[in-house]
Amino acid sequence: MASEYLKWKYRDVKPDGPPRELTKKEKLDNWFYYYKWWLVGGVVLAAILIGILWDVLGIGKVRPDYVFAYVGEDALPEDCVTALERELAALGRDANGDGHTVVELRQYPTGGGMSDPDTAVTYGYASGVTLMADLNEGESYFFLLENPEGFQAGYQILAGPDGELPLEGDDSVGDKAVLWTDCPALAGLDLGGYEEDTLGGGTVTGDCQELLSGLYLARRGFYYEKQAAEHTADGELWSILTEGAIFS
């Protein structure tokens, strides 16, 4: 059968002349010649959709077994964060069964240490929004806090010794948060030192244990038993971290 194409790549085949039958290769070549950009566009669109789906489903990602949230004025140095994640992971287990034991430390700096008040307010607002999203989703179980009293007064999320949330209006933290240096497991971590570039072009160095010594460790509570049951591994790590700790 003669080809019914109305557009022709081949010069010897014209719509107003006697058509000849194209070979299979010519038909394919002819189609690609006129529709290749539609094909490229379709491939790009498919790649984007697959990428979005891949990201939403978390395919190929190593999911954290434990999530810690740091809330303080200034962000912690990356050297300290990396060392802390490594050492804490060594105390935990592969809770999600993916073959890895991973701790993720999320930072929510308030910007209180910034010299520019306007920048500090903007920075603190953005950090507060992401922290609220974290709390609403119940992602972070452990908290490293500079100001546990202020945090509890603002969020009422820290758990008491029994793992349950306190009564409304109870902003006390004496039995809910333990100072880093009063927690043998934390004070004994081998975290090494850190080196951090400053905005002025200099370098700041220090000891990670010394830097973290003023923080408090706390954990979140849950309203429902089902939620608490989903954090069994977190509870186990909490027991390891607070063994021998002195709560005020």
N, CA, C and O of each residue as an XYZ file, in Angstrom:
992
protein
N       0.850     -1.190      0.000
C       0.000      0.000      0.000
C       0.882      1.235      0.000
O       1.907      1.291      0.681
N       0.465      2.218     -0.775
C       1.231      3.447     -0.840
C       1.120      4.193      0.480
O       0.114      4.100      1.183
N       2.164      4.930      0.799
C       2.171      5.691      2.045
C       1.147      6.805      1.987
O       0.921      7.377      0.921
N       0.513      7.129      3.128
C      -0.488      8.170      3.195
C       0.051      9.414      3.889
O      -0.721     10.325      4.190
N       1.369      9.479      4.152
C       1.956     10.648      4.795
C       1.725     11.886      3.934
O       1.840     11.818      2.711
N       1.402     13.011      4.558
C       1.218     14.258      3.836
C       2.490     15.093      3.840
O       2.628     16.019      3.041
N       3.419     14.770      4.733
C       4.697     15.454      4.776
C       5.774     14.426      4.471
O       5.708     13.266      4.878
N       6.773     14.909      3.732
C       7.772     13.963      3.282
C       9.168     14.494      3.556
O       9.481     15.649      3.266
N       9.963     13.666      4.094
C      11.360     14.017      4.263
C      12.116     13.746      2.973
O      13.043     14.477      2.625
N      11.725     12.701      2.267
C      12.456     12.272      1.073
C      12.011     13.076     -0.143
O      10.818     13.173     -0.431
N      12.972     13.646     -0.849
C      12.674     14.536     -1.961
C      12.041     13.816     -3.154
O      11.344     14.438     -3.955
N      12.278     12.528     -3.273
C      11.753     11.818     -4.440
C      10.328     11.330     -4.207
O       9.769     10.619     -5.042
N       9.740     11.708     -3.077
C       8.359     11.323     -2.802
C       7.546     12.596     -2.612
O       7.754     13.311     -1.632
N       6.631     12.893     -3.519
C       5.874     14.134     -3.465
C       4.380     13.834     -3.436
O       3.913     12.909     -4.101
N       3.619     14.633     -2.647
C       2.176     14.383     -2.553
C       1.452     14.515     -3.888
O       0.446     13.842     -4.112
N       1.957     15.384     -4.788
C       1.255     15.596     -6.051
C       1.729     14.658     -7.146
O       1.248     14.725     -8.278
N       2.668     13.786     -6.816
C       3.147     12.833     -7.803
C       2.770     11.426     -7.418
O       2.210     11.202     -6.345
N       3.064     10.487     -8.265
C       2.760      9.091     -7.927
C       3.595      8.647     -6.727
O       4.822      8.598     -6.815
N       2.951      8.327     -5.619
C       3.695      7.928     -4.427
C       4.306      6.551     -4.584
O       3.774      5.688     -5.282
N       5.401      6.370     -3.941
C       5.967      5.028     -3.855
C       5.862      4.568     -2.411
O       5.798      5.385     -1.492
N       5.846      3.299     -2.221
C       5.724      2.745     -0.871
C       7.070      2.875     -0.154
O       8.104      2.445     -0.666
N       7.039      3.479      1.044
C       8.257      3.651      1.831
C       8.623      2.351      2.529
O       7.767      1.534      2.868
N       9.898      2.191      2.728
C      10.346      1.042      3.498
C      10.058      1.290      4.979
O       9.772      2.418      5.379
N      10.134      0.241      5.785
C       9.892      0.400      7.224
C      10.882      1.389      7.836
O      10.506      2.203      8.680
N      12.122      1.322      7.422
C      13.133      2.234      7.953
C      12.815      3.666      7.562
O      12.984      4.582      8.366
N      12.350      3.869      6.316
C      12.018      5.210      5.857
C      10.803      5.761      6.596
O      10.761      6.947      6.922
N       9.814      4.907      6.862
C       8.645      5.338      7.606
C       9.024      5.792      9.014
O       8.566      6.829      9.494
N       9.868      4.994      9.662
C      10.315      5.334     11.012
C      11.141      6.606     11.002
O      10.987      7.472     11.862
N      12.017      6.704     10.018
C      12.869      7.886      9.896
C      12.024      9.119      9.612
O      12.281     10.193     10.155
N      11.034      8.965      8.774
C      10.153     10.071      8.423
C       9.357     10.561      9.637
O       9.226     11.764      9.862
N       8.824      9.603     10.419
C       8.060      9.960     11.632
C       8.950     10.688     12.635
O       8.548     11.700     13.209
N      10.169     10.168     12.845
C      11.082     10.769     13.818
C      11.497     12.169     13.365
O      11.678     13.063     14.191
N      11.645     12.355     12.071
C      12.076     13.636     11.519
C      11.095     14.754     11.876
O      11.510     15.876     12.165
N       9.812     14.452     11.857
C       8.804     15.480     12.103
C       8.312     15.528     13.555
O       7.756     16.540     13.983
N       8.509     14.458     14.305
C       7.944     14.415     15.654
C       9.001     14.227     16.753
O       8.677     13.914     17.899
N      10.276     14.427     16.373
C      11.326     14.168     17.365
C      11.234     15.100     18.564
O      11.535     14.681     19.682
N      10.818     16.382     18.366
C      10.749     17.306     19.494
C       9.571     16.989     20.407
O       9.629     17.231     21.612
N       8.513     16.453     19.834
C       7.428     15.957     20.685
C       7.910     14.775     21.522
O       7.550     14.641     22.691
N       8.705     13.945     20.925
C       9.244     12.781     21.631
C      10.175     13.224     22.761
O      10.089     12.729     23.884
N      11.079     14.182     22.436
C      12.003     14.686     23.454
C      11.231     15.328     24.607
O      11.545     15.104     25.776
N      10.207     16.136     24.262
C       9.395     16.777     25.299
C       8.697     15.757     26.184
O       8.615     15.929     27.400
N       8.189     14.682     25.561
C       7.525     13.631     26.332
C       8.474     12.923     27.273
O       8.116     12.601     28.405
N       9.700     12.680     26.796
C      10.700     12.011     27.634
C      11.076     12.891     28.829
O      11.190     12.407     29.955
N      11.269     14.195     28.568
C      11.617     15.128     29.648
C      10.496     15.192     30.676
O      10.755     15.138     31.879
N       9.255     15.307     30.217
C       8.118     15.367     31.125
C       8.001     14.092     31.950
O       7.732     14.144     33.150
N       8.203     12.955     31.308
C       8.140     11.679     32.026
C       9.236     11.599     33.079
O       9.005     11.099     34.180
N      10.440     12.095     32.745
C      11.549     12.072     33.699
C      11.241     12.936     34.918
O      11.562     12.568     36.047
N      10.611     14.098     34.678
C      10.248     14.980     35.779
C       9.210     14.320     36.683
O       9.336     14.356     37.907
N       8.199     13.725     36.089
C       7.153     13.067     36.870
C       7.710     11.888     37.660
O       7.348     11.682     38.819
N       8.588     11.119     37.032
C       9.203      9.983     37.730
C      10.054     10.488     38.890
O      10.060      9.893     39.968
N      10.780     11.598     38.664
C      11.614     12.159     39.721
C      10.796     12.610     40.912
O      11.180     12.386     42.060
N       9.641     13.261     40.632
C       8.762     13.708     41.712
C       8.215     12.517     42.483
O       8.207     12.517     43.714
N       7.759     11.504     41.759
C       7.227     10.299     42.395
C       8.303      9.598     43.208
O       8.046      9.119     44.313
N       9.504      9.540     42.658
C      10.639      8.905     43.330
C      10.929      9.609     44.655
O      11.203      8.970     45.671
N      10.863     10.946     44.617
C      11.152     11.735     45.816
C      10.053     11.577     46.853
O      10.335     11.444     48.044
N       8.788     11.592     46.404
C       7.666     11.474     47.336
C       7.673     10.121     48.033
O       7.427     10.037     49.236
N       7.952      9.074     47.285
C       7.969      7.735     47.858
C       9.249      7.432     48.613
O       9.339      6.428     49.320
N      10.247      8.307     48.462
C      11.507      8.093     49.181
C      12.324      6.937     48.641
O      13.147      6.366     49.357
N      12.103      6.586     47.379
C      12.820      5.463     46.783
C      14.298      5.820     46.636
O      14.636      6.894     46.137
N      15.158      4.934     47.062
C      16.594      5.149     46.936
C      17.196      5.970     48.055
O      18.414      6.139     48.110
N      16.367      6.485     48.948
C      16.875      7.280     50.053
C      17.102      6.404     51.284
O      16.378      5.436     51.516
N      18.110      6.759     52.058
C      18.349      6.090     53.329
C      17.555      6.844     54.383
O      17.875      7.991     54.695
N      16.539      6.223     54.927
C      15.676      6.886     55.896
C      16.310      6.844     57.277
O      16.896      5.830     57.655
N      16.202      7.926     58.033
C      16.779      7.931     59.375
C      16.001      7.022     60.324
O      14.775      6.936     60.257
N      16.720      6.358     61.189
C      16.081      5.543     62.219
C      15.704      6.395     63.428
O      14.746      6.100     64.142
N      16.477      7.454     63.640
C      16.236      8.359     64.767
C      16.395      9.796     64.284
O      17.298     10.105     63.506
N      15.504     10.672     64.757
C      15.567     12.074     64.357
C      15.681     12.953     65.604
O      14.845     12.893     66.505
N      16.733     13.765     65.632
C      16.964     14.722     66.702
C      16.718     16.123     66.155
O      16.991     16.391     64.985
N      16.212     17.004     66.987
C      16.016     18.397     66.607
C      16.809     19.282     67.559
O      16.669     19.183     68.778
N      17.630     20.134     66.999
C      18.365     21.114     67.793
C      17.664     22.457     67.683
O      17.363     22.917     66.582
N      17.403     23.088     68.829
C      16.783     24.415     68.844
C      17.643     25.320     69.716
O      17.741     25.122     70.926
N      18.259     26.308     69.094
C      19.121     27.235     69.805
C      19.336     28.478     68.970
O      18.814     28.579     67.860
N      20.096     29.425     69.489
C      20.291     30.688     68.783
C      21.038     30.519     67.466
O      20.594     31.005     66.426
N      22.163     29.835     67.516
C      23.013     29.703     66.328
C      23.115     28.253     65.887
O      23.056     27.340     66.711
N      23.266     28.045     64.596
C      23.418     26.692     64.061
C      24.706     26.059     64.571
O      25.713     26.741     64.764
N      24.663     24.767     64.781
C      25.842     24.041     65.229
C      26.797     23.823     64.056
O      26.346     23.691     62.918
N      28.099     23.783     64.309
C      29.065     23.513     63.232
C      28.828     22.136     62.617
O      28.468     21.185     63.310
N      29.032     22.050     61.326
C      28.796     20.791     60.617
C      29.685     19.662     61.138
O      29.265     18.505     61.160
N      30.899     19.987     61.555
C      31.783     18.956     62.103
C      31.162     18.303     63.333
O      31.237     17.086     63.502
N      30.554     19.108     64.184
C      29.919     18.578     65.395
C      28.668     17.779     65.049
O      28.406     16.736     65.647
N      27.897     18.271     64.081
C      26.685     17.577     63.669
C      27.021     16.193     63.116
O      26.386     15.201     63.473
N      28.020     16.138     62.246
C      28.420     14.863     61.641
C      28.909     13.876     62.697
O      28.537     12.703     62.682
N      29.740     14.358     63.608
C      30.276     13.491     64.663
C      29.163     13.010     65.585
O      29.146     11.848     65.992
N      28.241     13.897     65.911
C      27.137     13.527     66.806
C      26.228     12.493     66.161
O      25.821     11.531     66.812
N      25.910     12.683     64.896
C      25.074     11.701     64.199
C      25.757     10.335     64.168
O      25.106      9.308     64.358
N      27.050     10.325     63.932
C      27.805      9.069     63.874
C      27.826      8.360     65.217
O      27.571      7.158     65.290
N      28.124      9.090     66.270
C      28.247      8.481     67.590
C      26.899      8.028     68.143
O      26.818      6.990     68.799
N      25.853      8.787     67.889
C      24.523      8.390     68.351
C      24.031      7.157     67.600
O      23.373      6.294     68.182
N      24.347      7.073     66.312
C      23.944      5.908     65.522
C      24.584      4.638     66.065
O      23.990      3.561     66.006
N      25.796      4.766     66.594
C      26.492      3.600     67.151
C      25.785      3.068     68.393
O      25.986      1.913     68.768
N      24.969      3.889     69.030
C      24.242      3.464     70.230
C      22.862      2.903     69.893
O      22.221      2.285     70.743
N      22.403      3.111     68.667
C      21.074      2.665     68.278
C      21.103      1.379     67.474
O      22.091      0.645     67.474
N      19.996      1.123     66.788
C      19.874     -0.084     65.968
C      19.153      0.258     64.669
O      18.609      1.351     64.509
N      19.163     -0.697     63.750
C      18.493     -0.522     62.471
C      16.996     -0.686     62.694
O      16.448     -1.771     62.501
N      16.340      0.394     63.100
C      14.940      0.313     63.500
C      13.990      0.104     62.327
O      12.946     -0.526     62.492
N      14.328      0.620     61.144
C      13.415      0.500     59.999
C      13.766     -0.650     59.061
O      13.109     -0.847     58.039
N      14.810     -1.412     59.413
C      15.130     -2.625     58.662
C      15.677     -2.419     57.271
O      15.539     -3.303     56.426
N      16.305     -1.263     56.996
C      16.839     -1.023     55.662
C      18.329     -1.337     55.561
O      18.958     -1.051     54.542
N      18.892     -1.923     56.613
C      20.297     -2.301     56.578
C      21.246     -1.232     57.060
O      22.460     -1.436     57.040
N      20.724     -0.084     57.497
C      21.558      1.015     57.973
C      21.001      1.541     59.294
O      19.790      1.534     59.514
N      21.883      1.990     60.157
C      21.458      2.685     61.372
C      21.853      4.139     61.206
O      23.036      4.479     61.213
N      20.856      4.987     61.058
C      21.096      6.385     60.704
C      20.420      7.317     61.696
O      19.252      7.137     62.043
N      21.164      8.308     62.144
C      20.627      9.393     62.972
C      20.665     10.674     62.162
O      21.682     10.991     61.544
N      19.575     11.406     62.160
C      19.522     12.691     61.479
C      19.311     13.797     62.514
O      18.362     13.749     63.296
N      20.186     14.776     62.514
C      20.060     15.925     63.401
C      19.580     17.120     62.584
O      20.284     17.597     61.694
N      18.392     17.593     62.888
C      17.828     18.741     62.188
C      18.050     19.995     63.031
O      17.853     19.981     64.246
N      18.454     21.052     62.386
C      18.758     22.276     63.099
C      17.679     23.341     62.877
O      17.269     23.610     61.749
N      17.238     23.932     63.980
C      16.253     25.008     63.938
C      16.796     26.201     64.728
O      16.312     26.496     65.820
N      17.801     26.886     64.174
C      18.373     28.047     64.874
C      17.415     29.235     64.850
O      16.784     29.518     63.831
N      17.317     29.914     65.968
C      16.372     31.028     66.083
C      16.940     32.332     65.557
O      16.194     33.282     65.318
N      18.250     32.389     65.372
C      18.871     33.609     64.880
C      19.087     34.655     65.947
O      19.411     35.800     65.632
N      18.914     34.286     67.208
C      19.056     35.248     68.290
C      20.445     35.824     68.432
O      20.623     36.891     69.019
N      21.435     35.123     67.895
C      22.805     35.608     68.018
C      23.233     36.521     66.887
O      24.378     36.972     66.860
N      22.329     36.804     65.946
C      22.692     37.655     64.810
C      22.738     39.124     65.222
O      21.959     39.555     66.073
N      23.644     39.891     64.624
C      23.806     41.299     64.962
C      22.722     42.181     64.341
O      22.380     43.225     64.897
N      22.184     41.770     63.200
C      21.147     42.550     62.521
C      19.772     42.090     63.011
O      19.383     40.956     62.731
N      19.025     42.931     63.732
C      17.722     42.534     64.287
C      16.723     42.089     63.220
O      16.000     41.113     63.418
N      16.678     42.795     62.098
C      15.716     42.452     61.039
C      16.013     41.073     60.464
O      15.106     40.270     60.245
N      17.289     40.812     60.224
C      17.678     39.500     59.702
C      17.372     38.417     60.716
O      16.925     37.331     60.347
N      17.607     38.697     61.985
C      17.352     37.722     63.043
C      15.875     37.356     63.109
O      15.528     36.188     63.288
N      14.991     38.369     62.963
C      13.552     38.114     63.010
C      13.123     37.237     61.835
O      12.382     36.270     62.014
N      13.589     37.576     60.643
C      13.246     36.789     59.451
C      13.755     35.358     59.570
O      13.042     34.402     59.264
N      14.995     35.229     60.018
C      15.623     33.921     60.174
C      14.863     33.088     61.199
O      14.588     31.907     60.987
N      14.531     33.738     62.322
C      13.814     33.030     63.375
C      12.430     32.601     62.952
O      11.973     31.520     63.325
N      11.743     33.447     62.165
C      10.405     33.106     61.687
C      10.450     31.881     60.771
O       9.649     30.958     60.915
N      11.393     31.883     59.832
C      11.516     30.753     58.901
C      11.830     29.465     59.654
O      11.289     28.404     59.340
N      12.708     29.565     60.649
C      13.063     28.396     61.436
C      11.863     27.894     62.234
O      11.651     26.689     62.367
N      11.076     28.843     62.766
C       9.904     28.464     63.547
C       8.857     27.746     62.719
O       8.211     26.812     63.195
N       8.688     28.182     61.478
C       7.714     27.543     60.590
C       8.108     26.099     60.303
O       7.271     25.199     60.371
N       9.373     25.878     59.985
C       9.823     24.509     59.687
C       9.783     23.632     60.931
O       9.511     22.435     60.839
N      10.055     24.225     62.101
C       9.972     23.464     63.347
C       8.534     23.033     63.616
O       8.291     21.893     64.011
N       7.587     23.933     63.405
C       6.186     23.589     63.614
C       5.745     22.455     62.699
O       4.988     21.576     63.109
N       6.226     22.479     61.447
C       5.895     21.398     60.515
C       6.451     20.074     61.026
O       5.795     19.036     60.932
N       7.667     20.119     61.568
C       8.293     18.929     62.137
C       7.459     18.406     63.304
O       7.185     17.208     63.381
N       7.057     19.288     64.207
C       6.293     18.880     65.385
C       4.925     18.332     64.996
O       4.457     17.352     65.575
N       4.288     18.960     64.020
C       2.963     18.501     63.590
C       3.019     17.119     62.962
O       2.099     16.317     63.121
N       4.107     16.845     62.248
C       4.263     15.541     61.603
C       4.807     14.491     62.576
O       4.803     13.299     62.271
N       5.272     14.934     63.740
C       5.814     13.993     64.722
C       7.104     13.349     64.274
O       7.359     12.184     64.579
N       7.937     14.110     63.541
C       9.152     13.523     62.981
C      10.288     13.448     63.998
O      10.905     12.395     64.158
N      10.569     14.553     64.684
C      11.649     14.556     65.673
C      11.137     14.031     67.009
O      10.104     14.468     67.514
N      11.876     13.093     67.563
C      11.516     12.513     68.865
C      12.408     13.074     69.960
O      11.954     13.318     71.078
N      13.682     13.277     69.634
C      14.658     13.801     70.589
C      14.885     15.287     70.330
O      14.815     15.754     69.194
N      15.160     16.019     71.412
C      15.422     17.449     71.283
C      16.682     17.825     72.046
O      16.897     17.389     73.177
N      17.507     18.642     71.408
C      18.663     19.251     72.051
C      18.362     20.736     72.130
O      18.270     21.412     71.105
N      18.208     21.247     73.347
C      17.657     22.580     73.542
C      18.585     23.480     74.337
O      19.203     23.060     75.315
N      18.670     24.725     73.896
C      19.391     25.729     74.677
C      18.514     26.253     75.812
O      18.996     26.534     76.909
N      17.226     26.378     75.530
C      16.295     26.949     76.493
C      15.079     26.034     76.632
O      14.038     26.303     76.034
N      15.194     24.962     77.410
C      14.073     24.016     77.508
C      12.816     24.637     78.118
O      11.705     24.259     77.745
N      12.969     25.581     79.049
C      11.799     26.229     79.657
C      10.992     26.986     78.611
O       9.771     26.848     78.532
N      11.696     27.794     77.804
C      11.009     28.540     76.762
C      10.378     27.635     75.721
O       9.282     27.909     75.233
N      11.072     26.554     75.379
C      10.551     25.611     74.385
C       9.282     24.949     74.895
O       8.301     24.843     74.160
N       9.290     24.501     76.148
C       8.117     23.840     76.708
C       6.955     24.809     76.857
O       5.803     24.442     76.627
N       7.255     26.049     77.244
C       6.194     27.042     77.377
C       5.546     27.334     76.031
O       4.348     27.606     75.960
N       6.332     27.280     74.974
C       5.813     27.587     73.650
C       5.100     26.442     72.969
O       4.167     26.663     72.198
N       5.530     25.203     73.246
C       5.003     24.070     72.477
C       4.318     22.997     73.313
O       3.532     22.219     72.774
N       4.593     22.932     74.611
C       3.960     21.934     75.490
C       4.070     20.521     74.902
O       3.093     19.772     74.872
N       5.260     20.174     74.442
C       5.438     18.914     73.729
C       6.369     17.943     74.436
O       6.408     16.765     74.082
N       7.124     18.412     75.431
C       8.108     17.555     76.085
C       7.437     16.586     77.046
O       6.517     16.953     77.777
N       7.908     15.343     77.035
C       7.312     14.281     77.834
C       7.925     14.217     79.222
O       9.084     14.577     79.429
N       7.124     13.754     80.162
C       7.598     13.532     81.510
C       8.304     12.190     81.621
O       8.525     11.529     80.607
N       8.663     11.771     82.833
C       9.382     10.505     83.025
C       8.637      9.283     82.499
O       9.258      8.294     82.109
N       7.317      9.351     82.488
C       6.514      8.222     82.011
C       6.319      8.249     80.504
O       5.646      7.377     79.954
N       6.894      9.235     79.828
C       6.769      9.324     78.382
C       5.512     10.013     77.910
O       5.301     10.160     76.706
N       4.656     10.447     78.854
C       3.403     11.088     78.488
C       3.522     12.597     78.571
O       4.409     13.130     79.237
N       2.612     13.280     77.883
C       2.595     14.735     77.908
C       2.109     15.233     79.267
O       1.266     14.599     79.901
N       2.639     16.358     79.705
C       2.205     16.906     81.000
C       0.815     17.519     80.908
O       0.269     17.688     79.818
N       0.251     17.851     82.066
C      -1.035     18.522     82.091
C      -0.902     19.917     81.478
O       0.175     20.513     81.496
N      -2.000     20.423     80.941
C      -1.979     21.746     80.326
C      -1.534     22.800     81.341
O      -2.014     22.828     82.474
N      -0.626     23.650     80.924
C      -0.114     24.687     81.792
C       1.115     24.292     82.575
O       1.702     25.118     83.274
N       1.516     23.022     82.465
C       2.716     22.563     83.171
C       3.930     22.837     82.298
O       4.217     22.085     81.367
N       4.642     23.915     82.602
C       5.813     24.299     81.812
C       7.119     23.861     82.471
O       8.197     24.224     82.001
N       7.038     23.100     83.531
C       8.240     22.671     84.232
C       9.042     21.707     83.359
O       8.472     20.957     82.567
N      10.359     21.732     83.508
C      11.217     20.876     82.682
C      12.206     20.066     83.518
O      13.006     19.304     82.975
N      12.148     20.232     84.842
C      13.112     19.548     85.694
C      13.132     18.043     85.521
O      14.195     17.427     85.582
N      11.969     17.443     85.305
C      11.887     15.998     85.121
C      11.743     15.612     83.654
O      11.509     14.445     83.340
N      11.882     16.580     82.757
C      11.676     16.326     81.332
C      12.929     16.552     80.488
O      13.034     16.023     79.382
N      13.871     17.329     80.999
C      15.086     17.642     80.251
C      16.300     17.474     81.166
O      16.253     17.822     82.346
N      17.379     16.940     80.609
C      18.595     16.720     81.393
C      19.753     17.466     80.734
O      19.925     17.416     79.516
N      20.537     18.151     81.547
C      21.689     18.881     81.051
C      22.698     17.907     80.448
O      22.915     16.816     80.976
N      23.302     18.310     79.352
C      24.261     17.463     78.633
C      25.309     16.877     79.567
O      25.577     15.677     79.519
N      25.902     17.702     80.411
C      26.983     17.256     81.290
C      26.491     16.362     82.412
O      27.293     15.692     83.062
N      25.166     16.338     82.654
C      24.595     15.445     83.671
C      24.120     14.130     83.066
O      23.471     13.321     83.729
N      24.452     13.936     81.806
C      24.044     12.727     81.089
C      25.306     11.988     80.644
O      25.907     12.353     79.634
N      25.719     10.944     81.392
C      26.976     10.255     81.103
C      27.123      9.784     79.660
O      28.217      9.845     79.099
N      26.043      9.318     79.060
C      26.125      8.803     77.689
C      26.504      9.907     76.708
O      27.292      9.683     75.789
N      25.946     11.094     76.904
C      26.256     12.213     76.011
C      27.632     12.788     76.305
O      28.416     13.045     75.391
N      27.918     12.986     77.570
C      29.205     13.580     77.952
C      30.378     12.682     77.575
O      31.511     13.152     77.466
N      30.113     11.397     77.376
C      31.184     10.462     77.036
C      31.369     10.223     75.554
O      32.228      9.432     75.165
N      30.589     10.883     74.714
C      30.718     10.690     73.268
C      32.028     11.292     72.758
O      32.443     12.368     73.188
N      32.665     10.576     71.835
C      33.905     11.045     71.226
C      33.552     11.875     69.996
O      33.357     11.330     68.910
N      33.473     13.185     70.165
C      33.013     14.061     69.090
C      34.133     14.868     68.439
O      33.934     15.452     67.374
N      35.297     14.906     69.064
C      36.421     15.625     68.471
C      36.206     17.122     68.432
O      35.433     17.669     69.219
N      36.891     17.781     67.519
C      36.815     19.233     67.415
C      36.114     19.674     66.152
O      35.683     18.853     65.342
N      36.004     20.985     65.994
C      35.352     21.541     64.805
C      36.145     22.731     64.292
O      36.888     23.377     65.032
N      35.970     22.998     63.028
C      36.583     24.151     62.370
C      35.544     24.780     61.470
O      34.953     24.106     60.627
N      35.320     26.070     61.646
C      34.236     26.719     60.927
C      34.690     28.082     60.415
O      35.308     28.856     61.147
N      34.378     28.366     59.156
C      34.716     29.657     58.567
C      33.733     30.716     59.040
O      32.540     30.448     59.179
N      34.234     31.912     59.287
C      33.392     33.024     59.705
C      33.093     33.925     58.517
O      33.740     33.831     57.474
N      32.100     34.804     58.685
C      31.739     35.732     57.602
C      32.861     36.709     57.302
O      32.957     37.223     56.187
N      33.716     36.972     58.291
C      34.817     37.895     58.084
C      36.011     37.287     57.394
O      37.015     37.966     57.178
N      35.921     36.017     57.043
C      37.010     35.353     56.341
C      37.962     34.601     57.251
O      38.927     34.001     56.779
N      37.699     34.626     58.557
C      38.551     33.900     59.487
C      38.047     32.491     59.733
O      37.117     32.026     59.073
N      38.662     31.824     60.677
C      38.308     30.449     61.023
C      38.176     30.327     62.537
O      39.016     30.822     63.288
N      37.117     29.665     62.968
C      36.884     29.423     64.388
C      37.031     27.930     64.651
O      36.459     27.115     63.927
N      37.772     27.573     65.652
C      37.948     26.172     66.022
C      37.534     25.981     67.474
O      37.498     26.935     68.251
N      37.227     24.761     67.825
C      36.827     24.484     69.199
C      36.569     23.004     69.404
O      36.750     22.193     68.495
N      36.144     22.666     70.610
C      35.857     21.288     70.989
C      34.343     21.077     70.983
O      33.605     21.859     71.582
N      33.888     20.042     70.320
C      32.446     19.808     70.186
C      31.795     19.532     71.536
O      30.702     20.029     71.809
N      32.451     18.750     72.374
C      31.878     18.468     73.689
C      31.696     19.752     74.488
O      30.670     19.940     75.142
N      32.669     20.616     74.437
C      32.579     21.877     75.162
C      31.450     22.744     74.602
O      30.729     23.396     75.359
N      31.301     22.749     73.293
C      30.268     23.552     72.656
C      28.872     23.065     73.038
O      27.965     23.871     73.247
N      28.701     21.746     73.127
C      27.389     21.163     73.379
C      27.057     21.027     74.855
O      25.933     20.666     75.204
N      28.009     21.309     75.717
C      27.853     21.032     77.150
C      26.709     21.805     77.797
O      26.207     21.389     78.842
N      26.286     22.910     77.208
C      25.206     23.701     77.792
C      23.819     23.328     77.291
O      22.833     23.939     77.705
N      23.724     22.351     76.418
C      22.425     21.942     75.878
C      21.711     20.979     76.814
O      22.318     20.388     77.708
N      20.414     20.834     76.590
C      19.592     19.898     77.361
C      18.988     18.869     76.419
O      18.563     19.201     75.312
N      18.953     17.638     76.856
C      18.321     16.564     76.095
C      16.910     16.342     76.625
O      16.701     16.238     77.833
N      15.944     16.269     75.713
C      14.557     16.004     76.075
C      13.929     15.166     74.974
O      14.530     14.961     73.920
N      12.734     14.690     75.218
C      12.011     13.918     74.209
C      10.565     14.376     74.162
O      10.065     14.988     75.106
N       9.911     14.080     73.078
C       8.535     14.499     72.916
C       7.583     13.450     73.453
O       7.917     12.268     73.536
N       6.394     13.899     73.815
C       5.346     12.985     74.236
C       4.241     12.938     73.197
O       4.221     13.735     72.259
N       3.311     11.990     73.374
C       2.228     11.827     72.401
C       0.896     11.712     73.129
O       0.817     11.192     74.241
N      -0.129     12.201     72.486
C      -1.465     12.138     73.065
C      -2.062     10.738     72.965
O      -2.858     10.335     73.812
N      -1.680     10.012     71.943
C      -2.310      8.726     71.690
C      -1.305      7.577     71.803
O      -0.146      7.710     71.408
N      -1.760      6.466     72.340
C      -0.892      5.303     72.523
C      -0.382      4.771     71.189
O       0.748      4.289     71.100
N      -1.215      4.858     70.149
C      -0.797      4.373     68.836
C       0.418      5.134     68.349
O       1.336      4.539     67.785
N       0.437      6.461     68.560
C       1.584      7.265     68.154
C       2.824      6.859     68.939
O       3.908      6.711     68.373
N       2.660      6.683     70.220
C       3.793      6.302     71.071
C       4.333      4.937     70.672
O       5.543      4.715     70.709
N       3.448      4.023     70.292
C       3.874      2.677     69.922
C       4.741      2.665     68.676
O       5.531      1.742     68.474
N       4.598      3.689     67.835
C       5.398      3.780     66.612
C       6.834      4.220     66.892
O       7.665      4.234     65.984
N       7.130      4.577     68.133
C       8.455      5.076     68.502
C       9.126      4.188     69.543
O       9.817      4.672     70.440
N       8.912      2.885     69.409
C       9.514      1.941     70.350
C      11.030      2.026     70.335
O      11.661      2.048     71.391
N      11.618      2.073     69.148
C      13.074      2.145     69.038
C      13.595      3.449     69.635
O      14.661      3.472     70.249
N      12.841      4.539     69.454
C      13.235      5.817     70.042
C      13.266      5.717     71.561
O      14.178      6.227     72.212
N      12.256      5.053     72.115
C      12.210      4.874     73.557
C      13.394      4.064     74.076
O      13.916      4.323     75.160
N      13.803      3.087     73.287
C      14.959      2.271     73.680
C      16.226      3.116     73.710
O      17.021      3.020     74.645
N      16.415      3.954     72.673
C      17.596      4.808     72.629
C      17.546      5.851     73.746
O      18.582      6.189     74.318
N      16.371      6.356     74.059
C      16.226      7.303     75.157
C      16.716      6.680     76.465
O      17.406      7.328     77.252
N      16.354      5.429     76.683
C      16.783      4.732     77.902
C      18.301      4.600     77.939
O      18.911      4.745     78.998
N      18.913      4.327     76.793
C      20.377      4.200     76.723
C      21.038      5.547     77.007
O      22.006      5.630     77.763
N      20.501      6.597     76.391
C      21.104      7.921     76.545
C      20.948      8.481     77.946
O      21.818      9.215     78.415
N      19.863      8.152     78.620
C      19.601      8.747     79.931
C      19.979      7.832     81.101
O      19.695      8.151     82.256
N      20.609      6.712     80.806
C      21.021      5.821     81.889
C      22.050      6.538     82.778
O      23.096      6.986     82.308
N      21.728      6.629     84.047
C      22.623      7.305     84.994
C      22.532      8.825     84.947
O      23.286      9.508     85.640
N      21.626      9.362     84.146
C      21.500     10.821     84.034
C      20.856     11.402     85.285
O      20.078     10.732     85.964
N      21.184     12.640     85.578
C      20.663     13.321     86.747
C      19.697     14.417     86.316
O      20.108     15.471     85.831
N      18.411     14.152     86.500
C      17.403     15.162     86.221
C      17.251     16.048     87.456
O      17.303     15.560     88.585
N      17.067     17.320     87.244
C      16.968     18.233     88.383
C      15.586     18.186     89.025
O      15.334     18.895     89.999
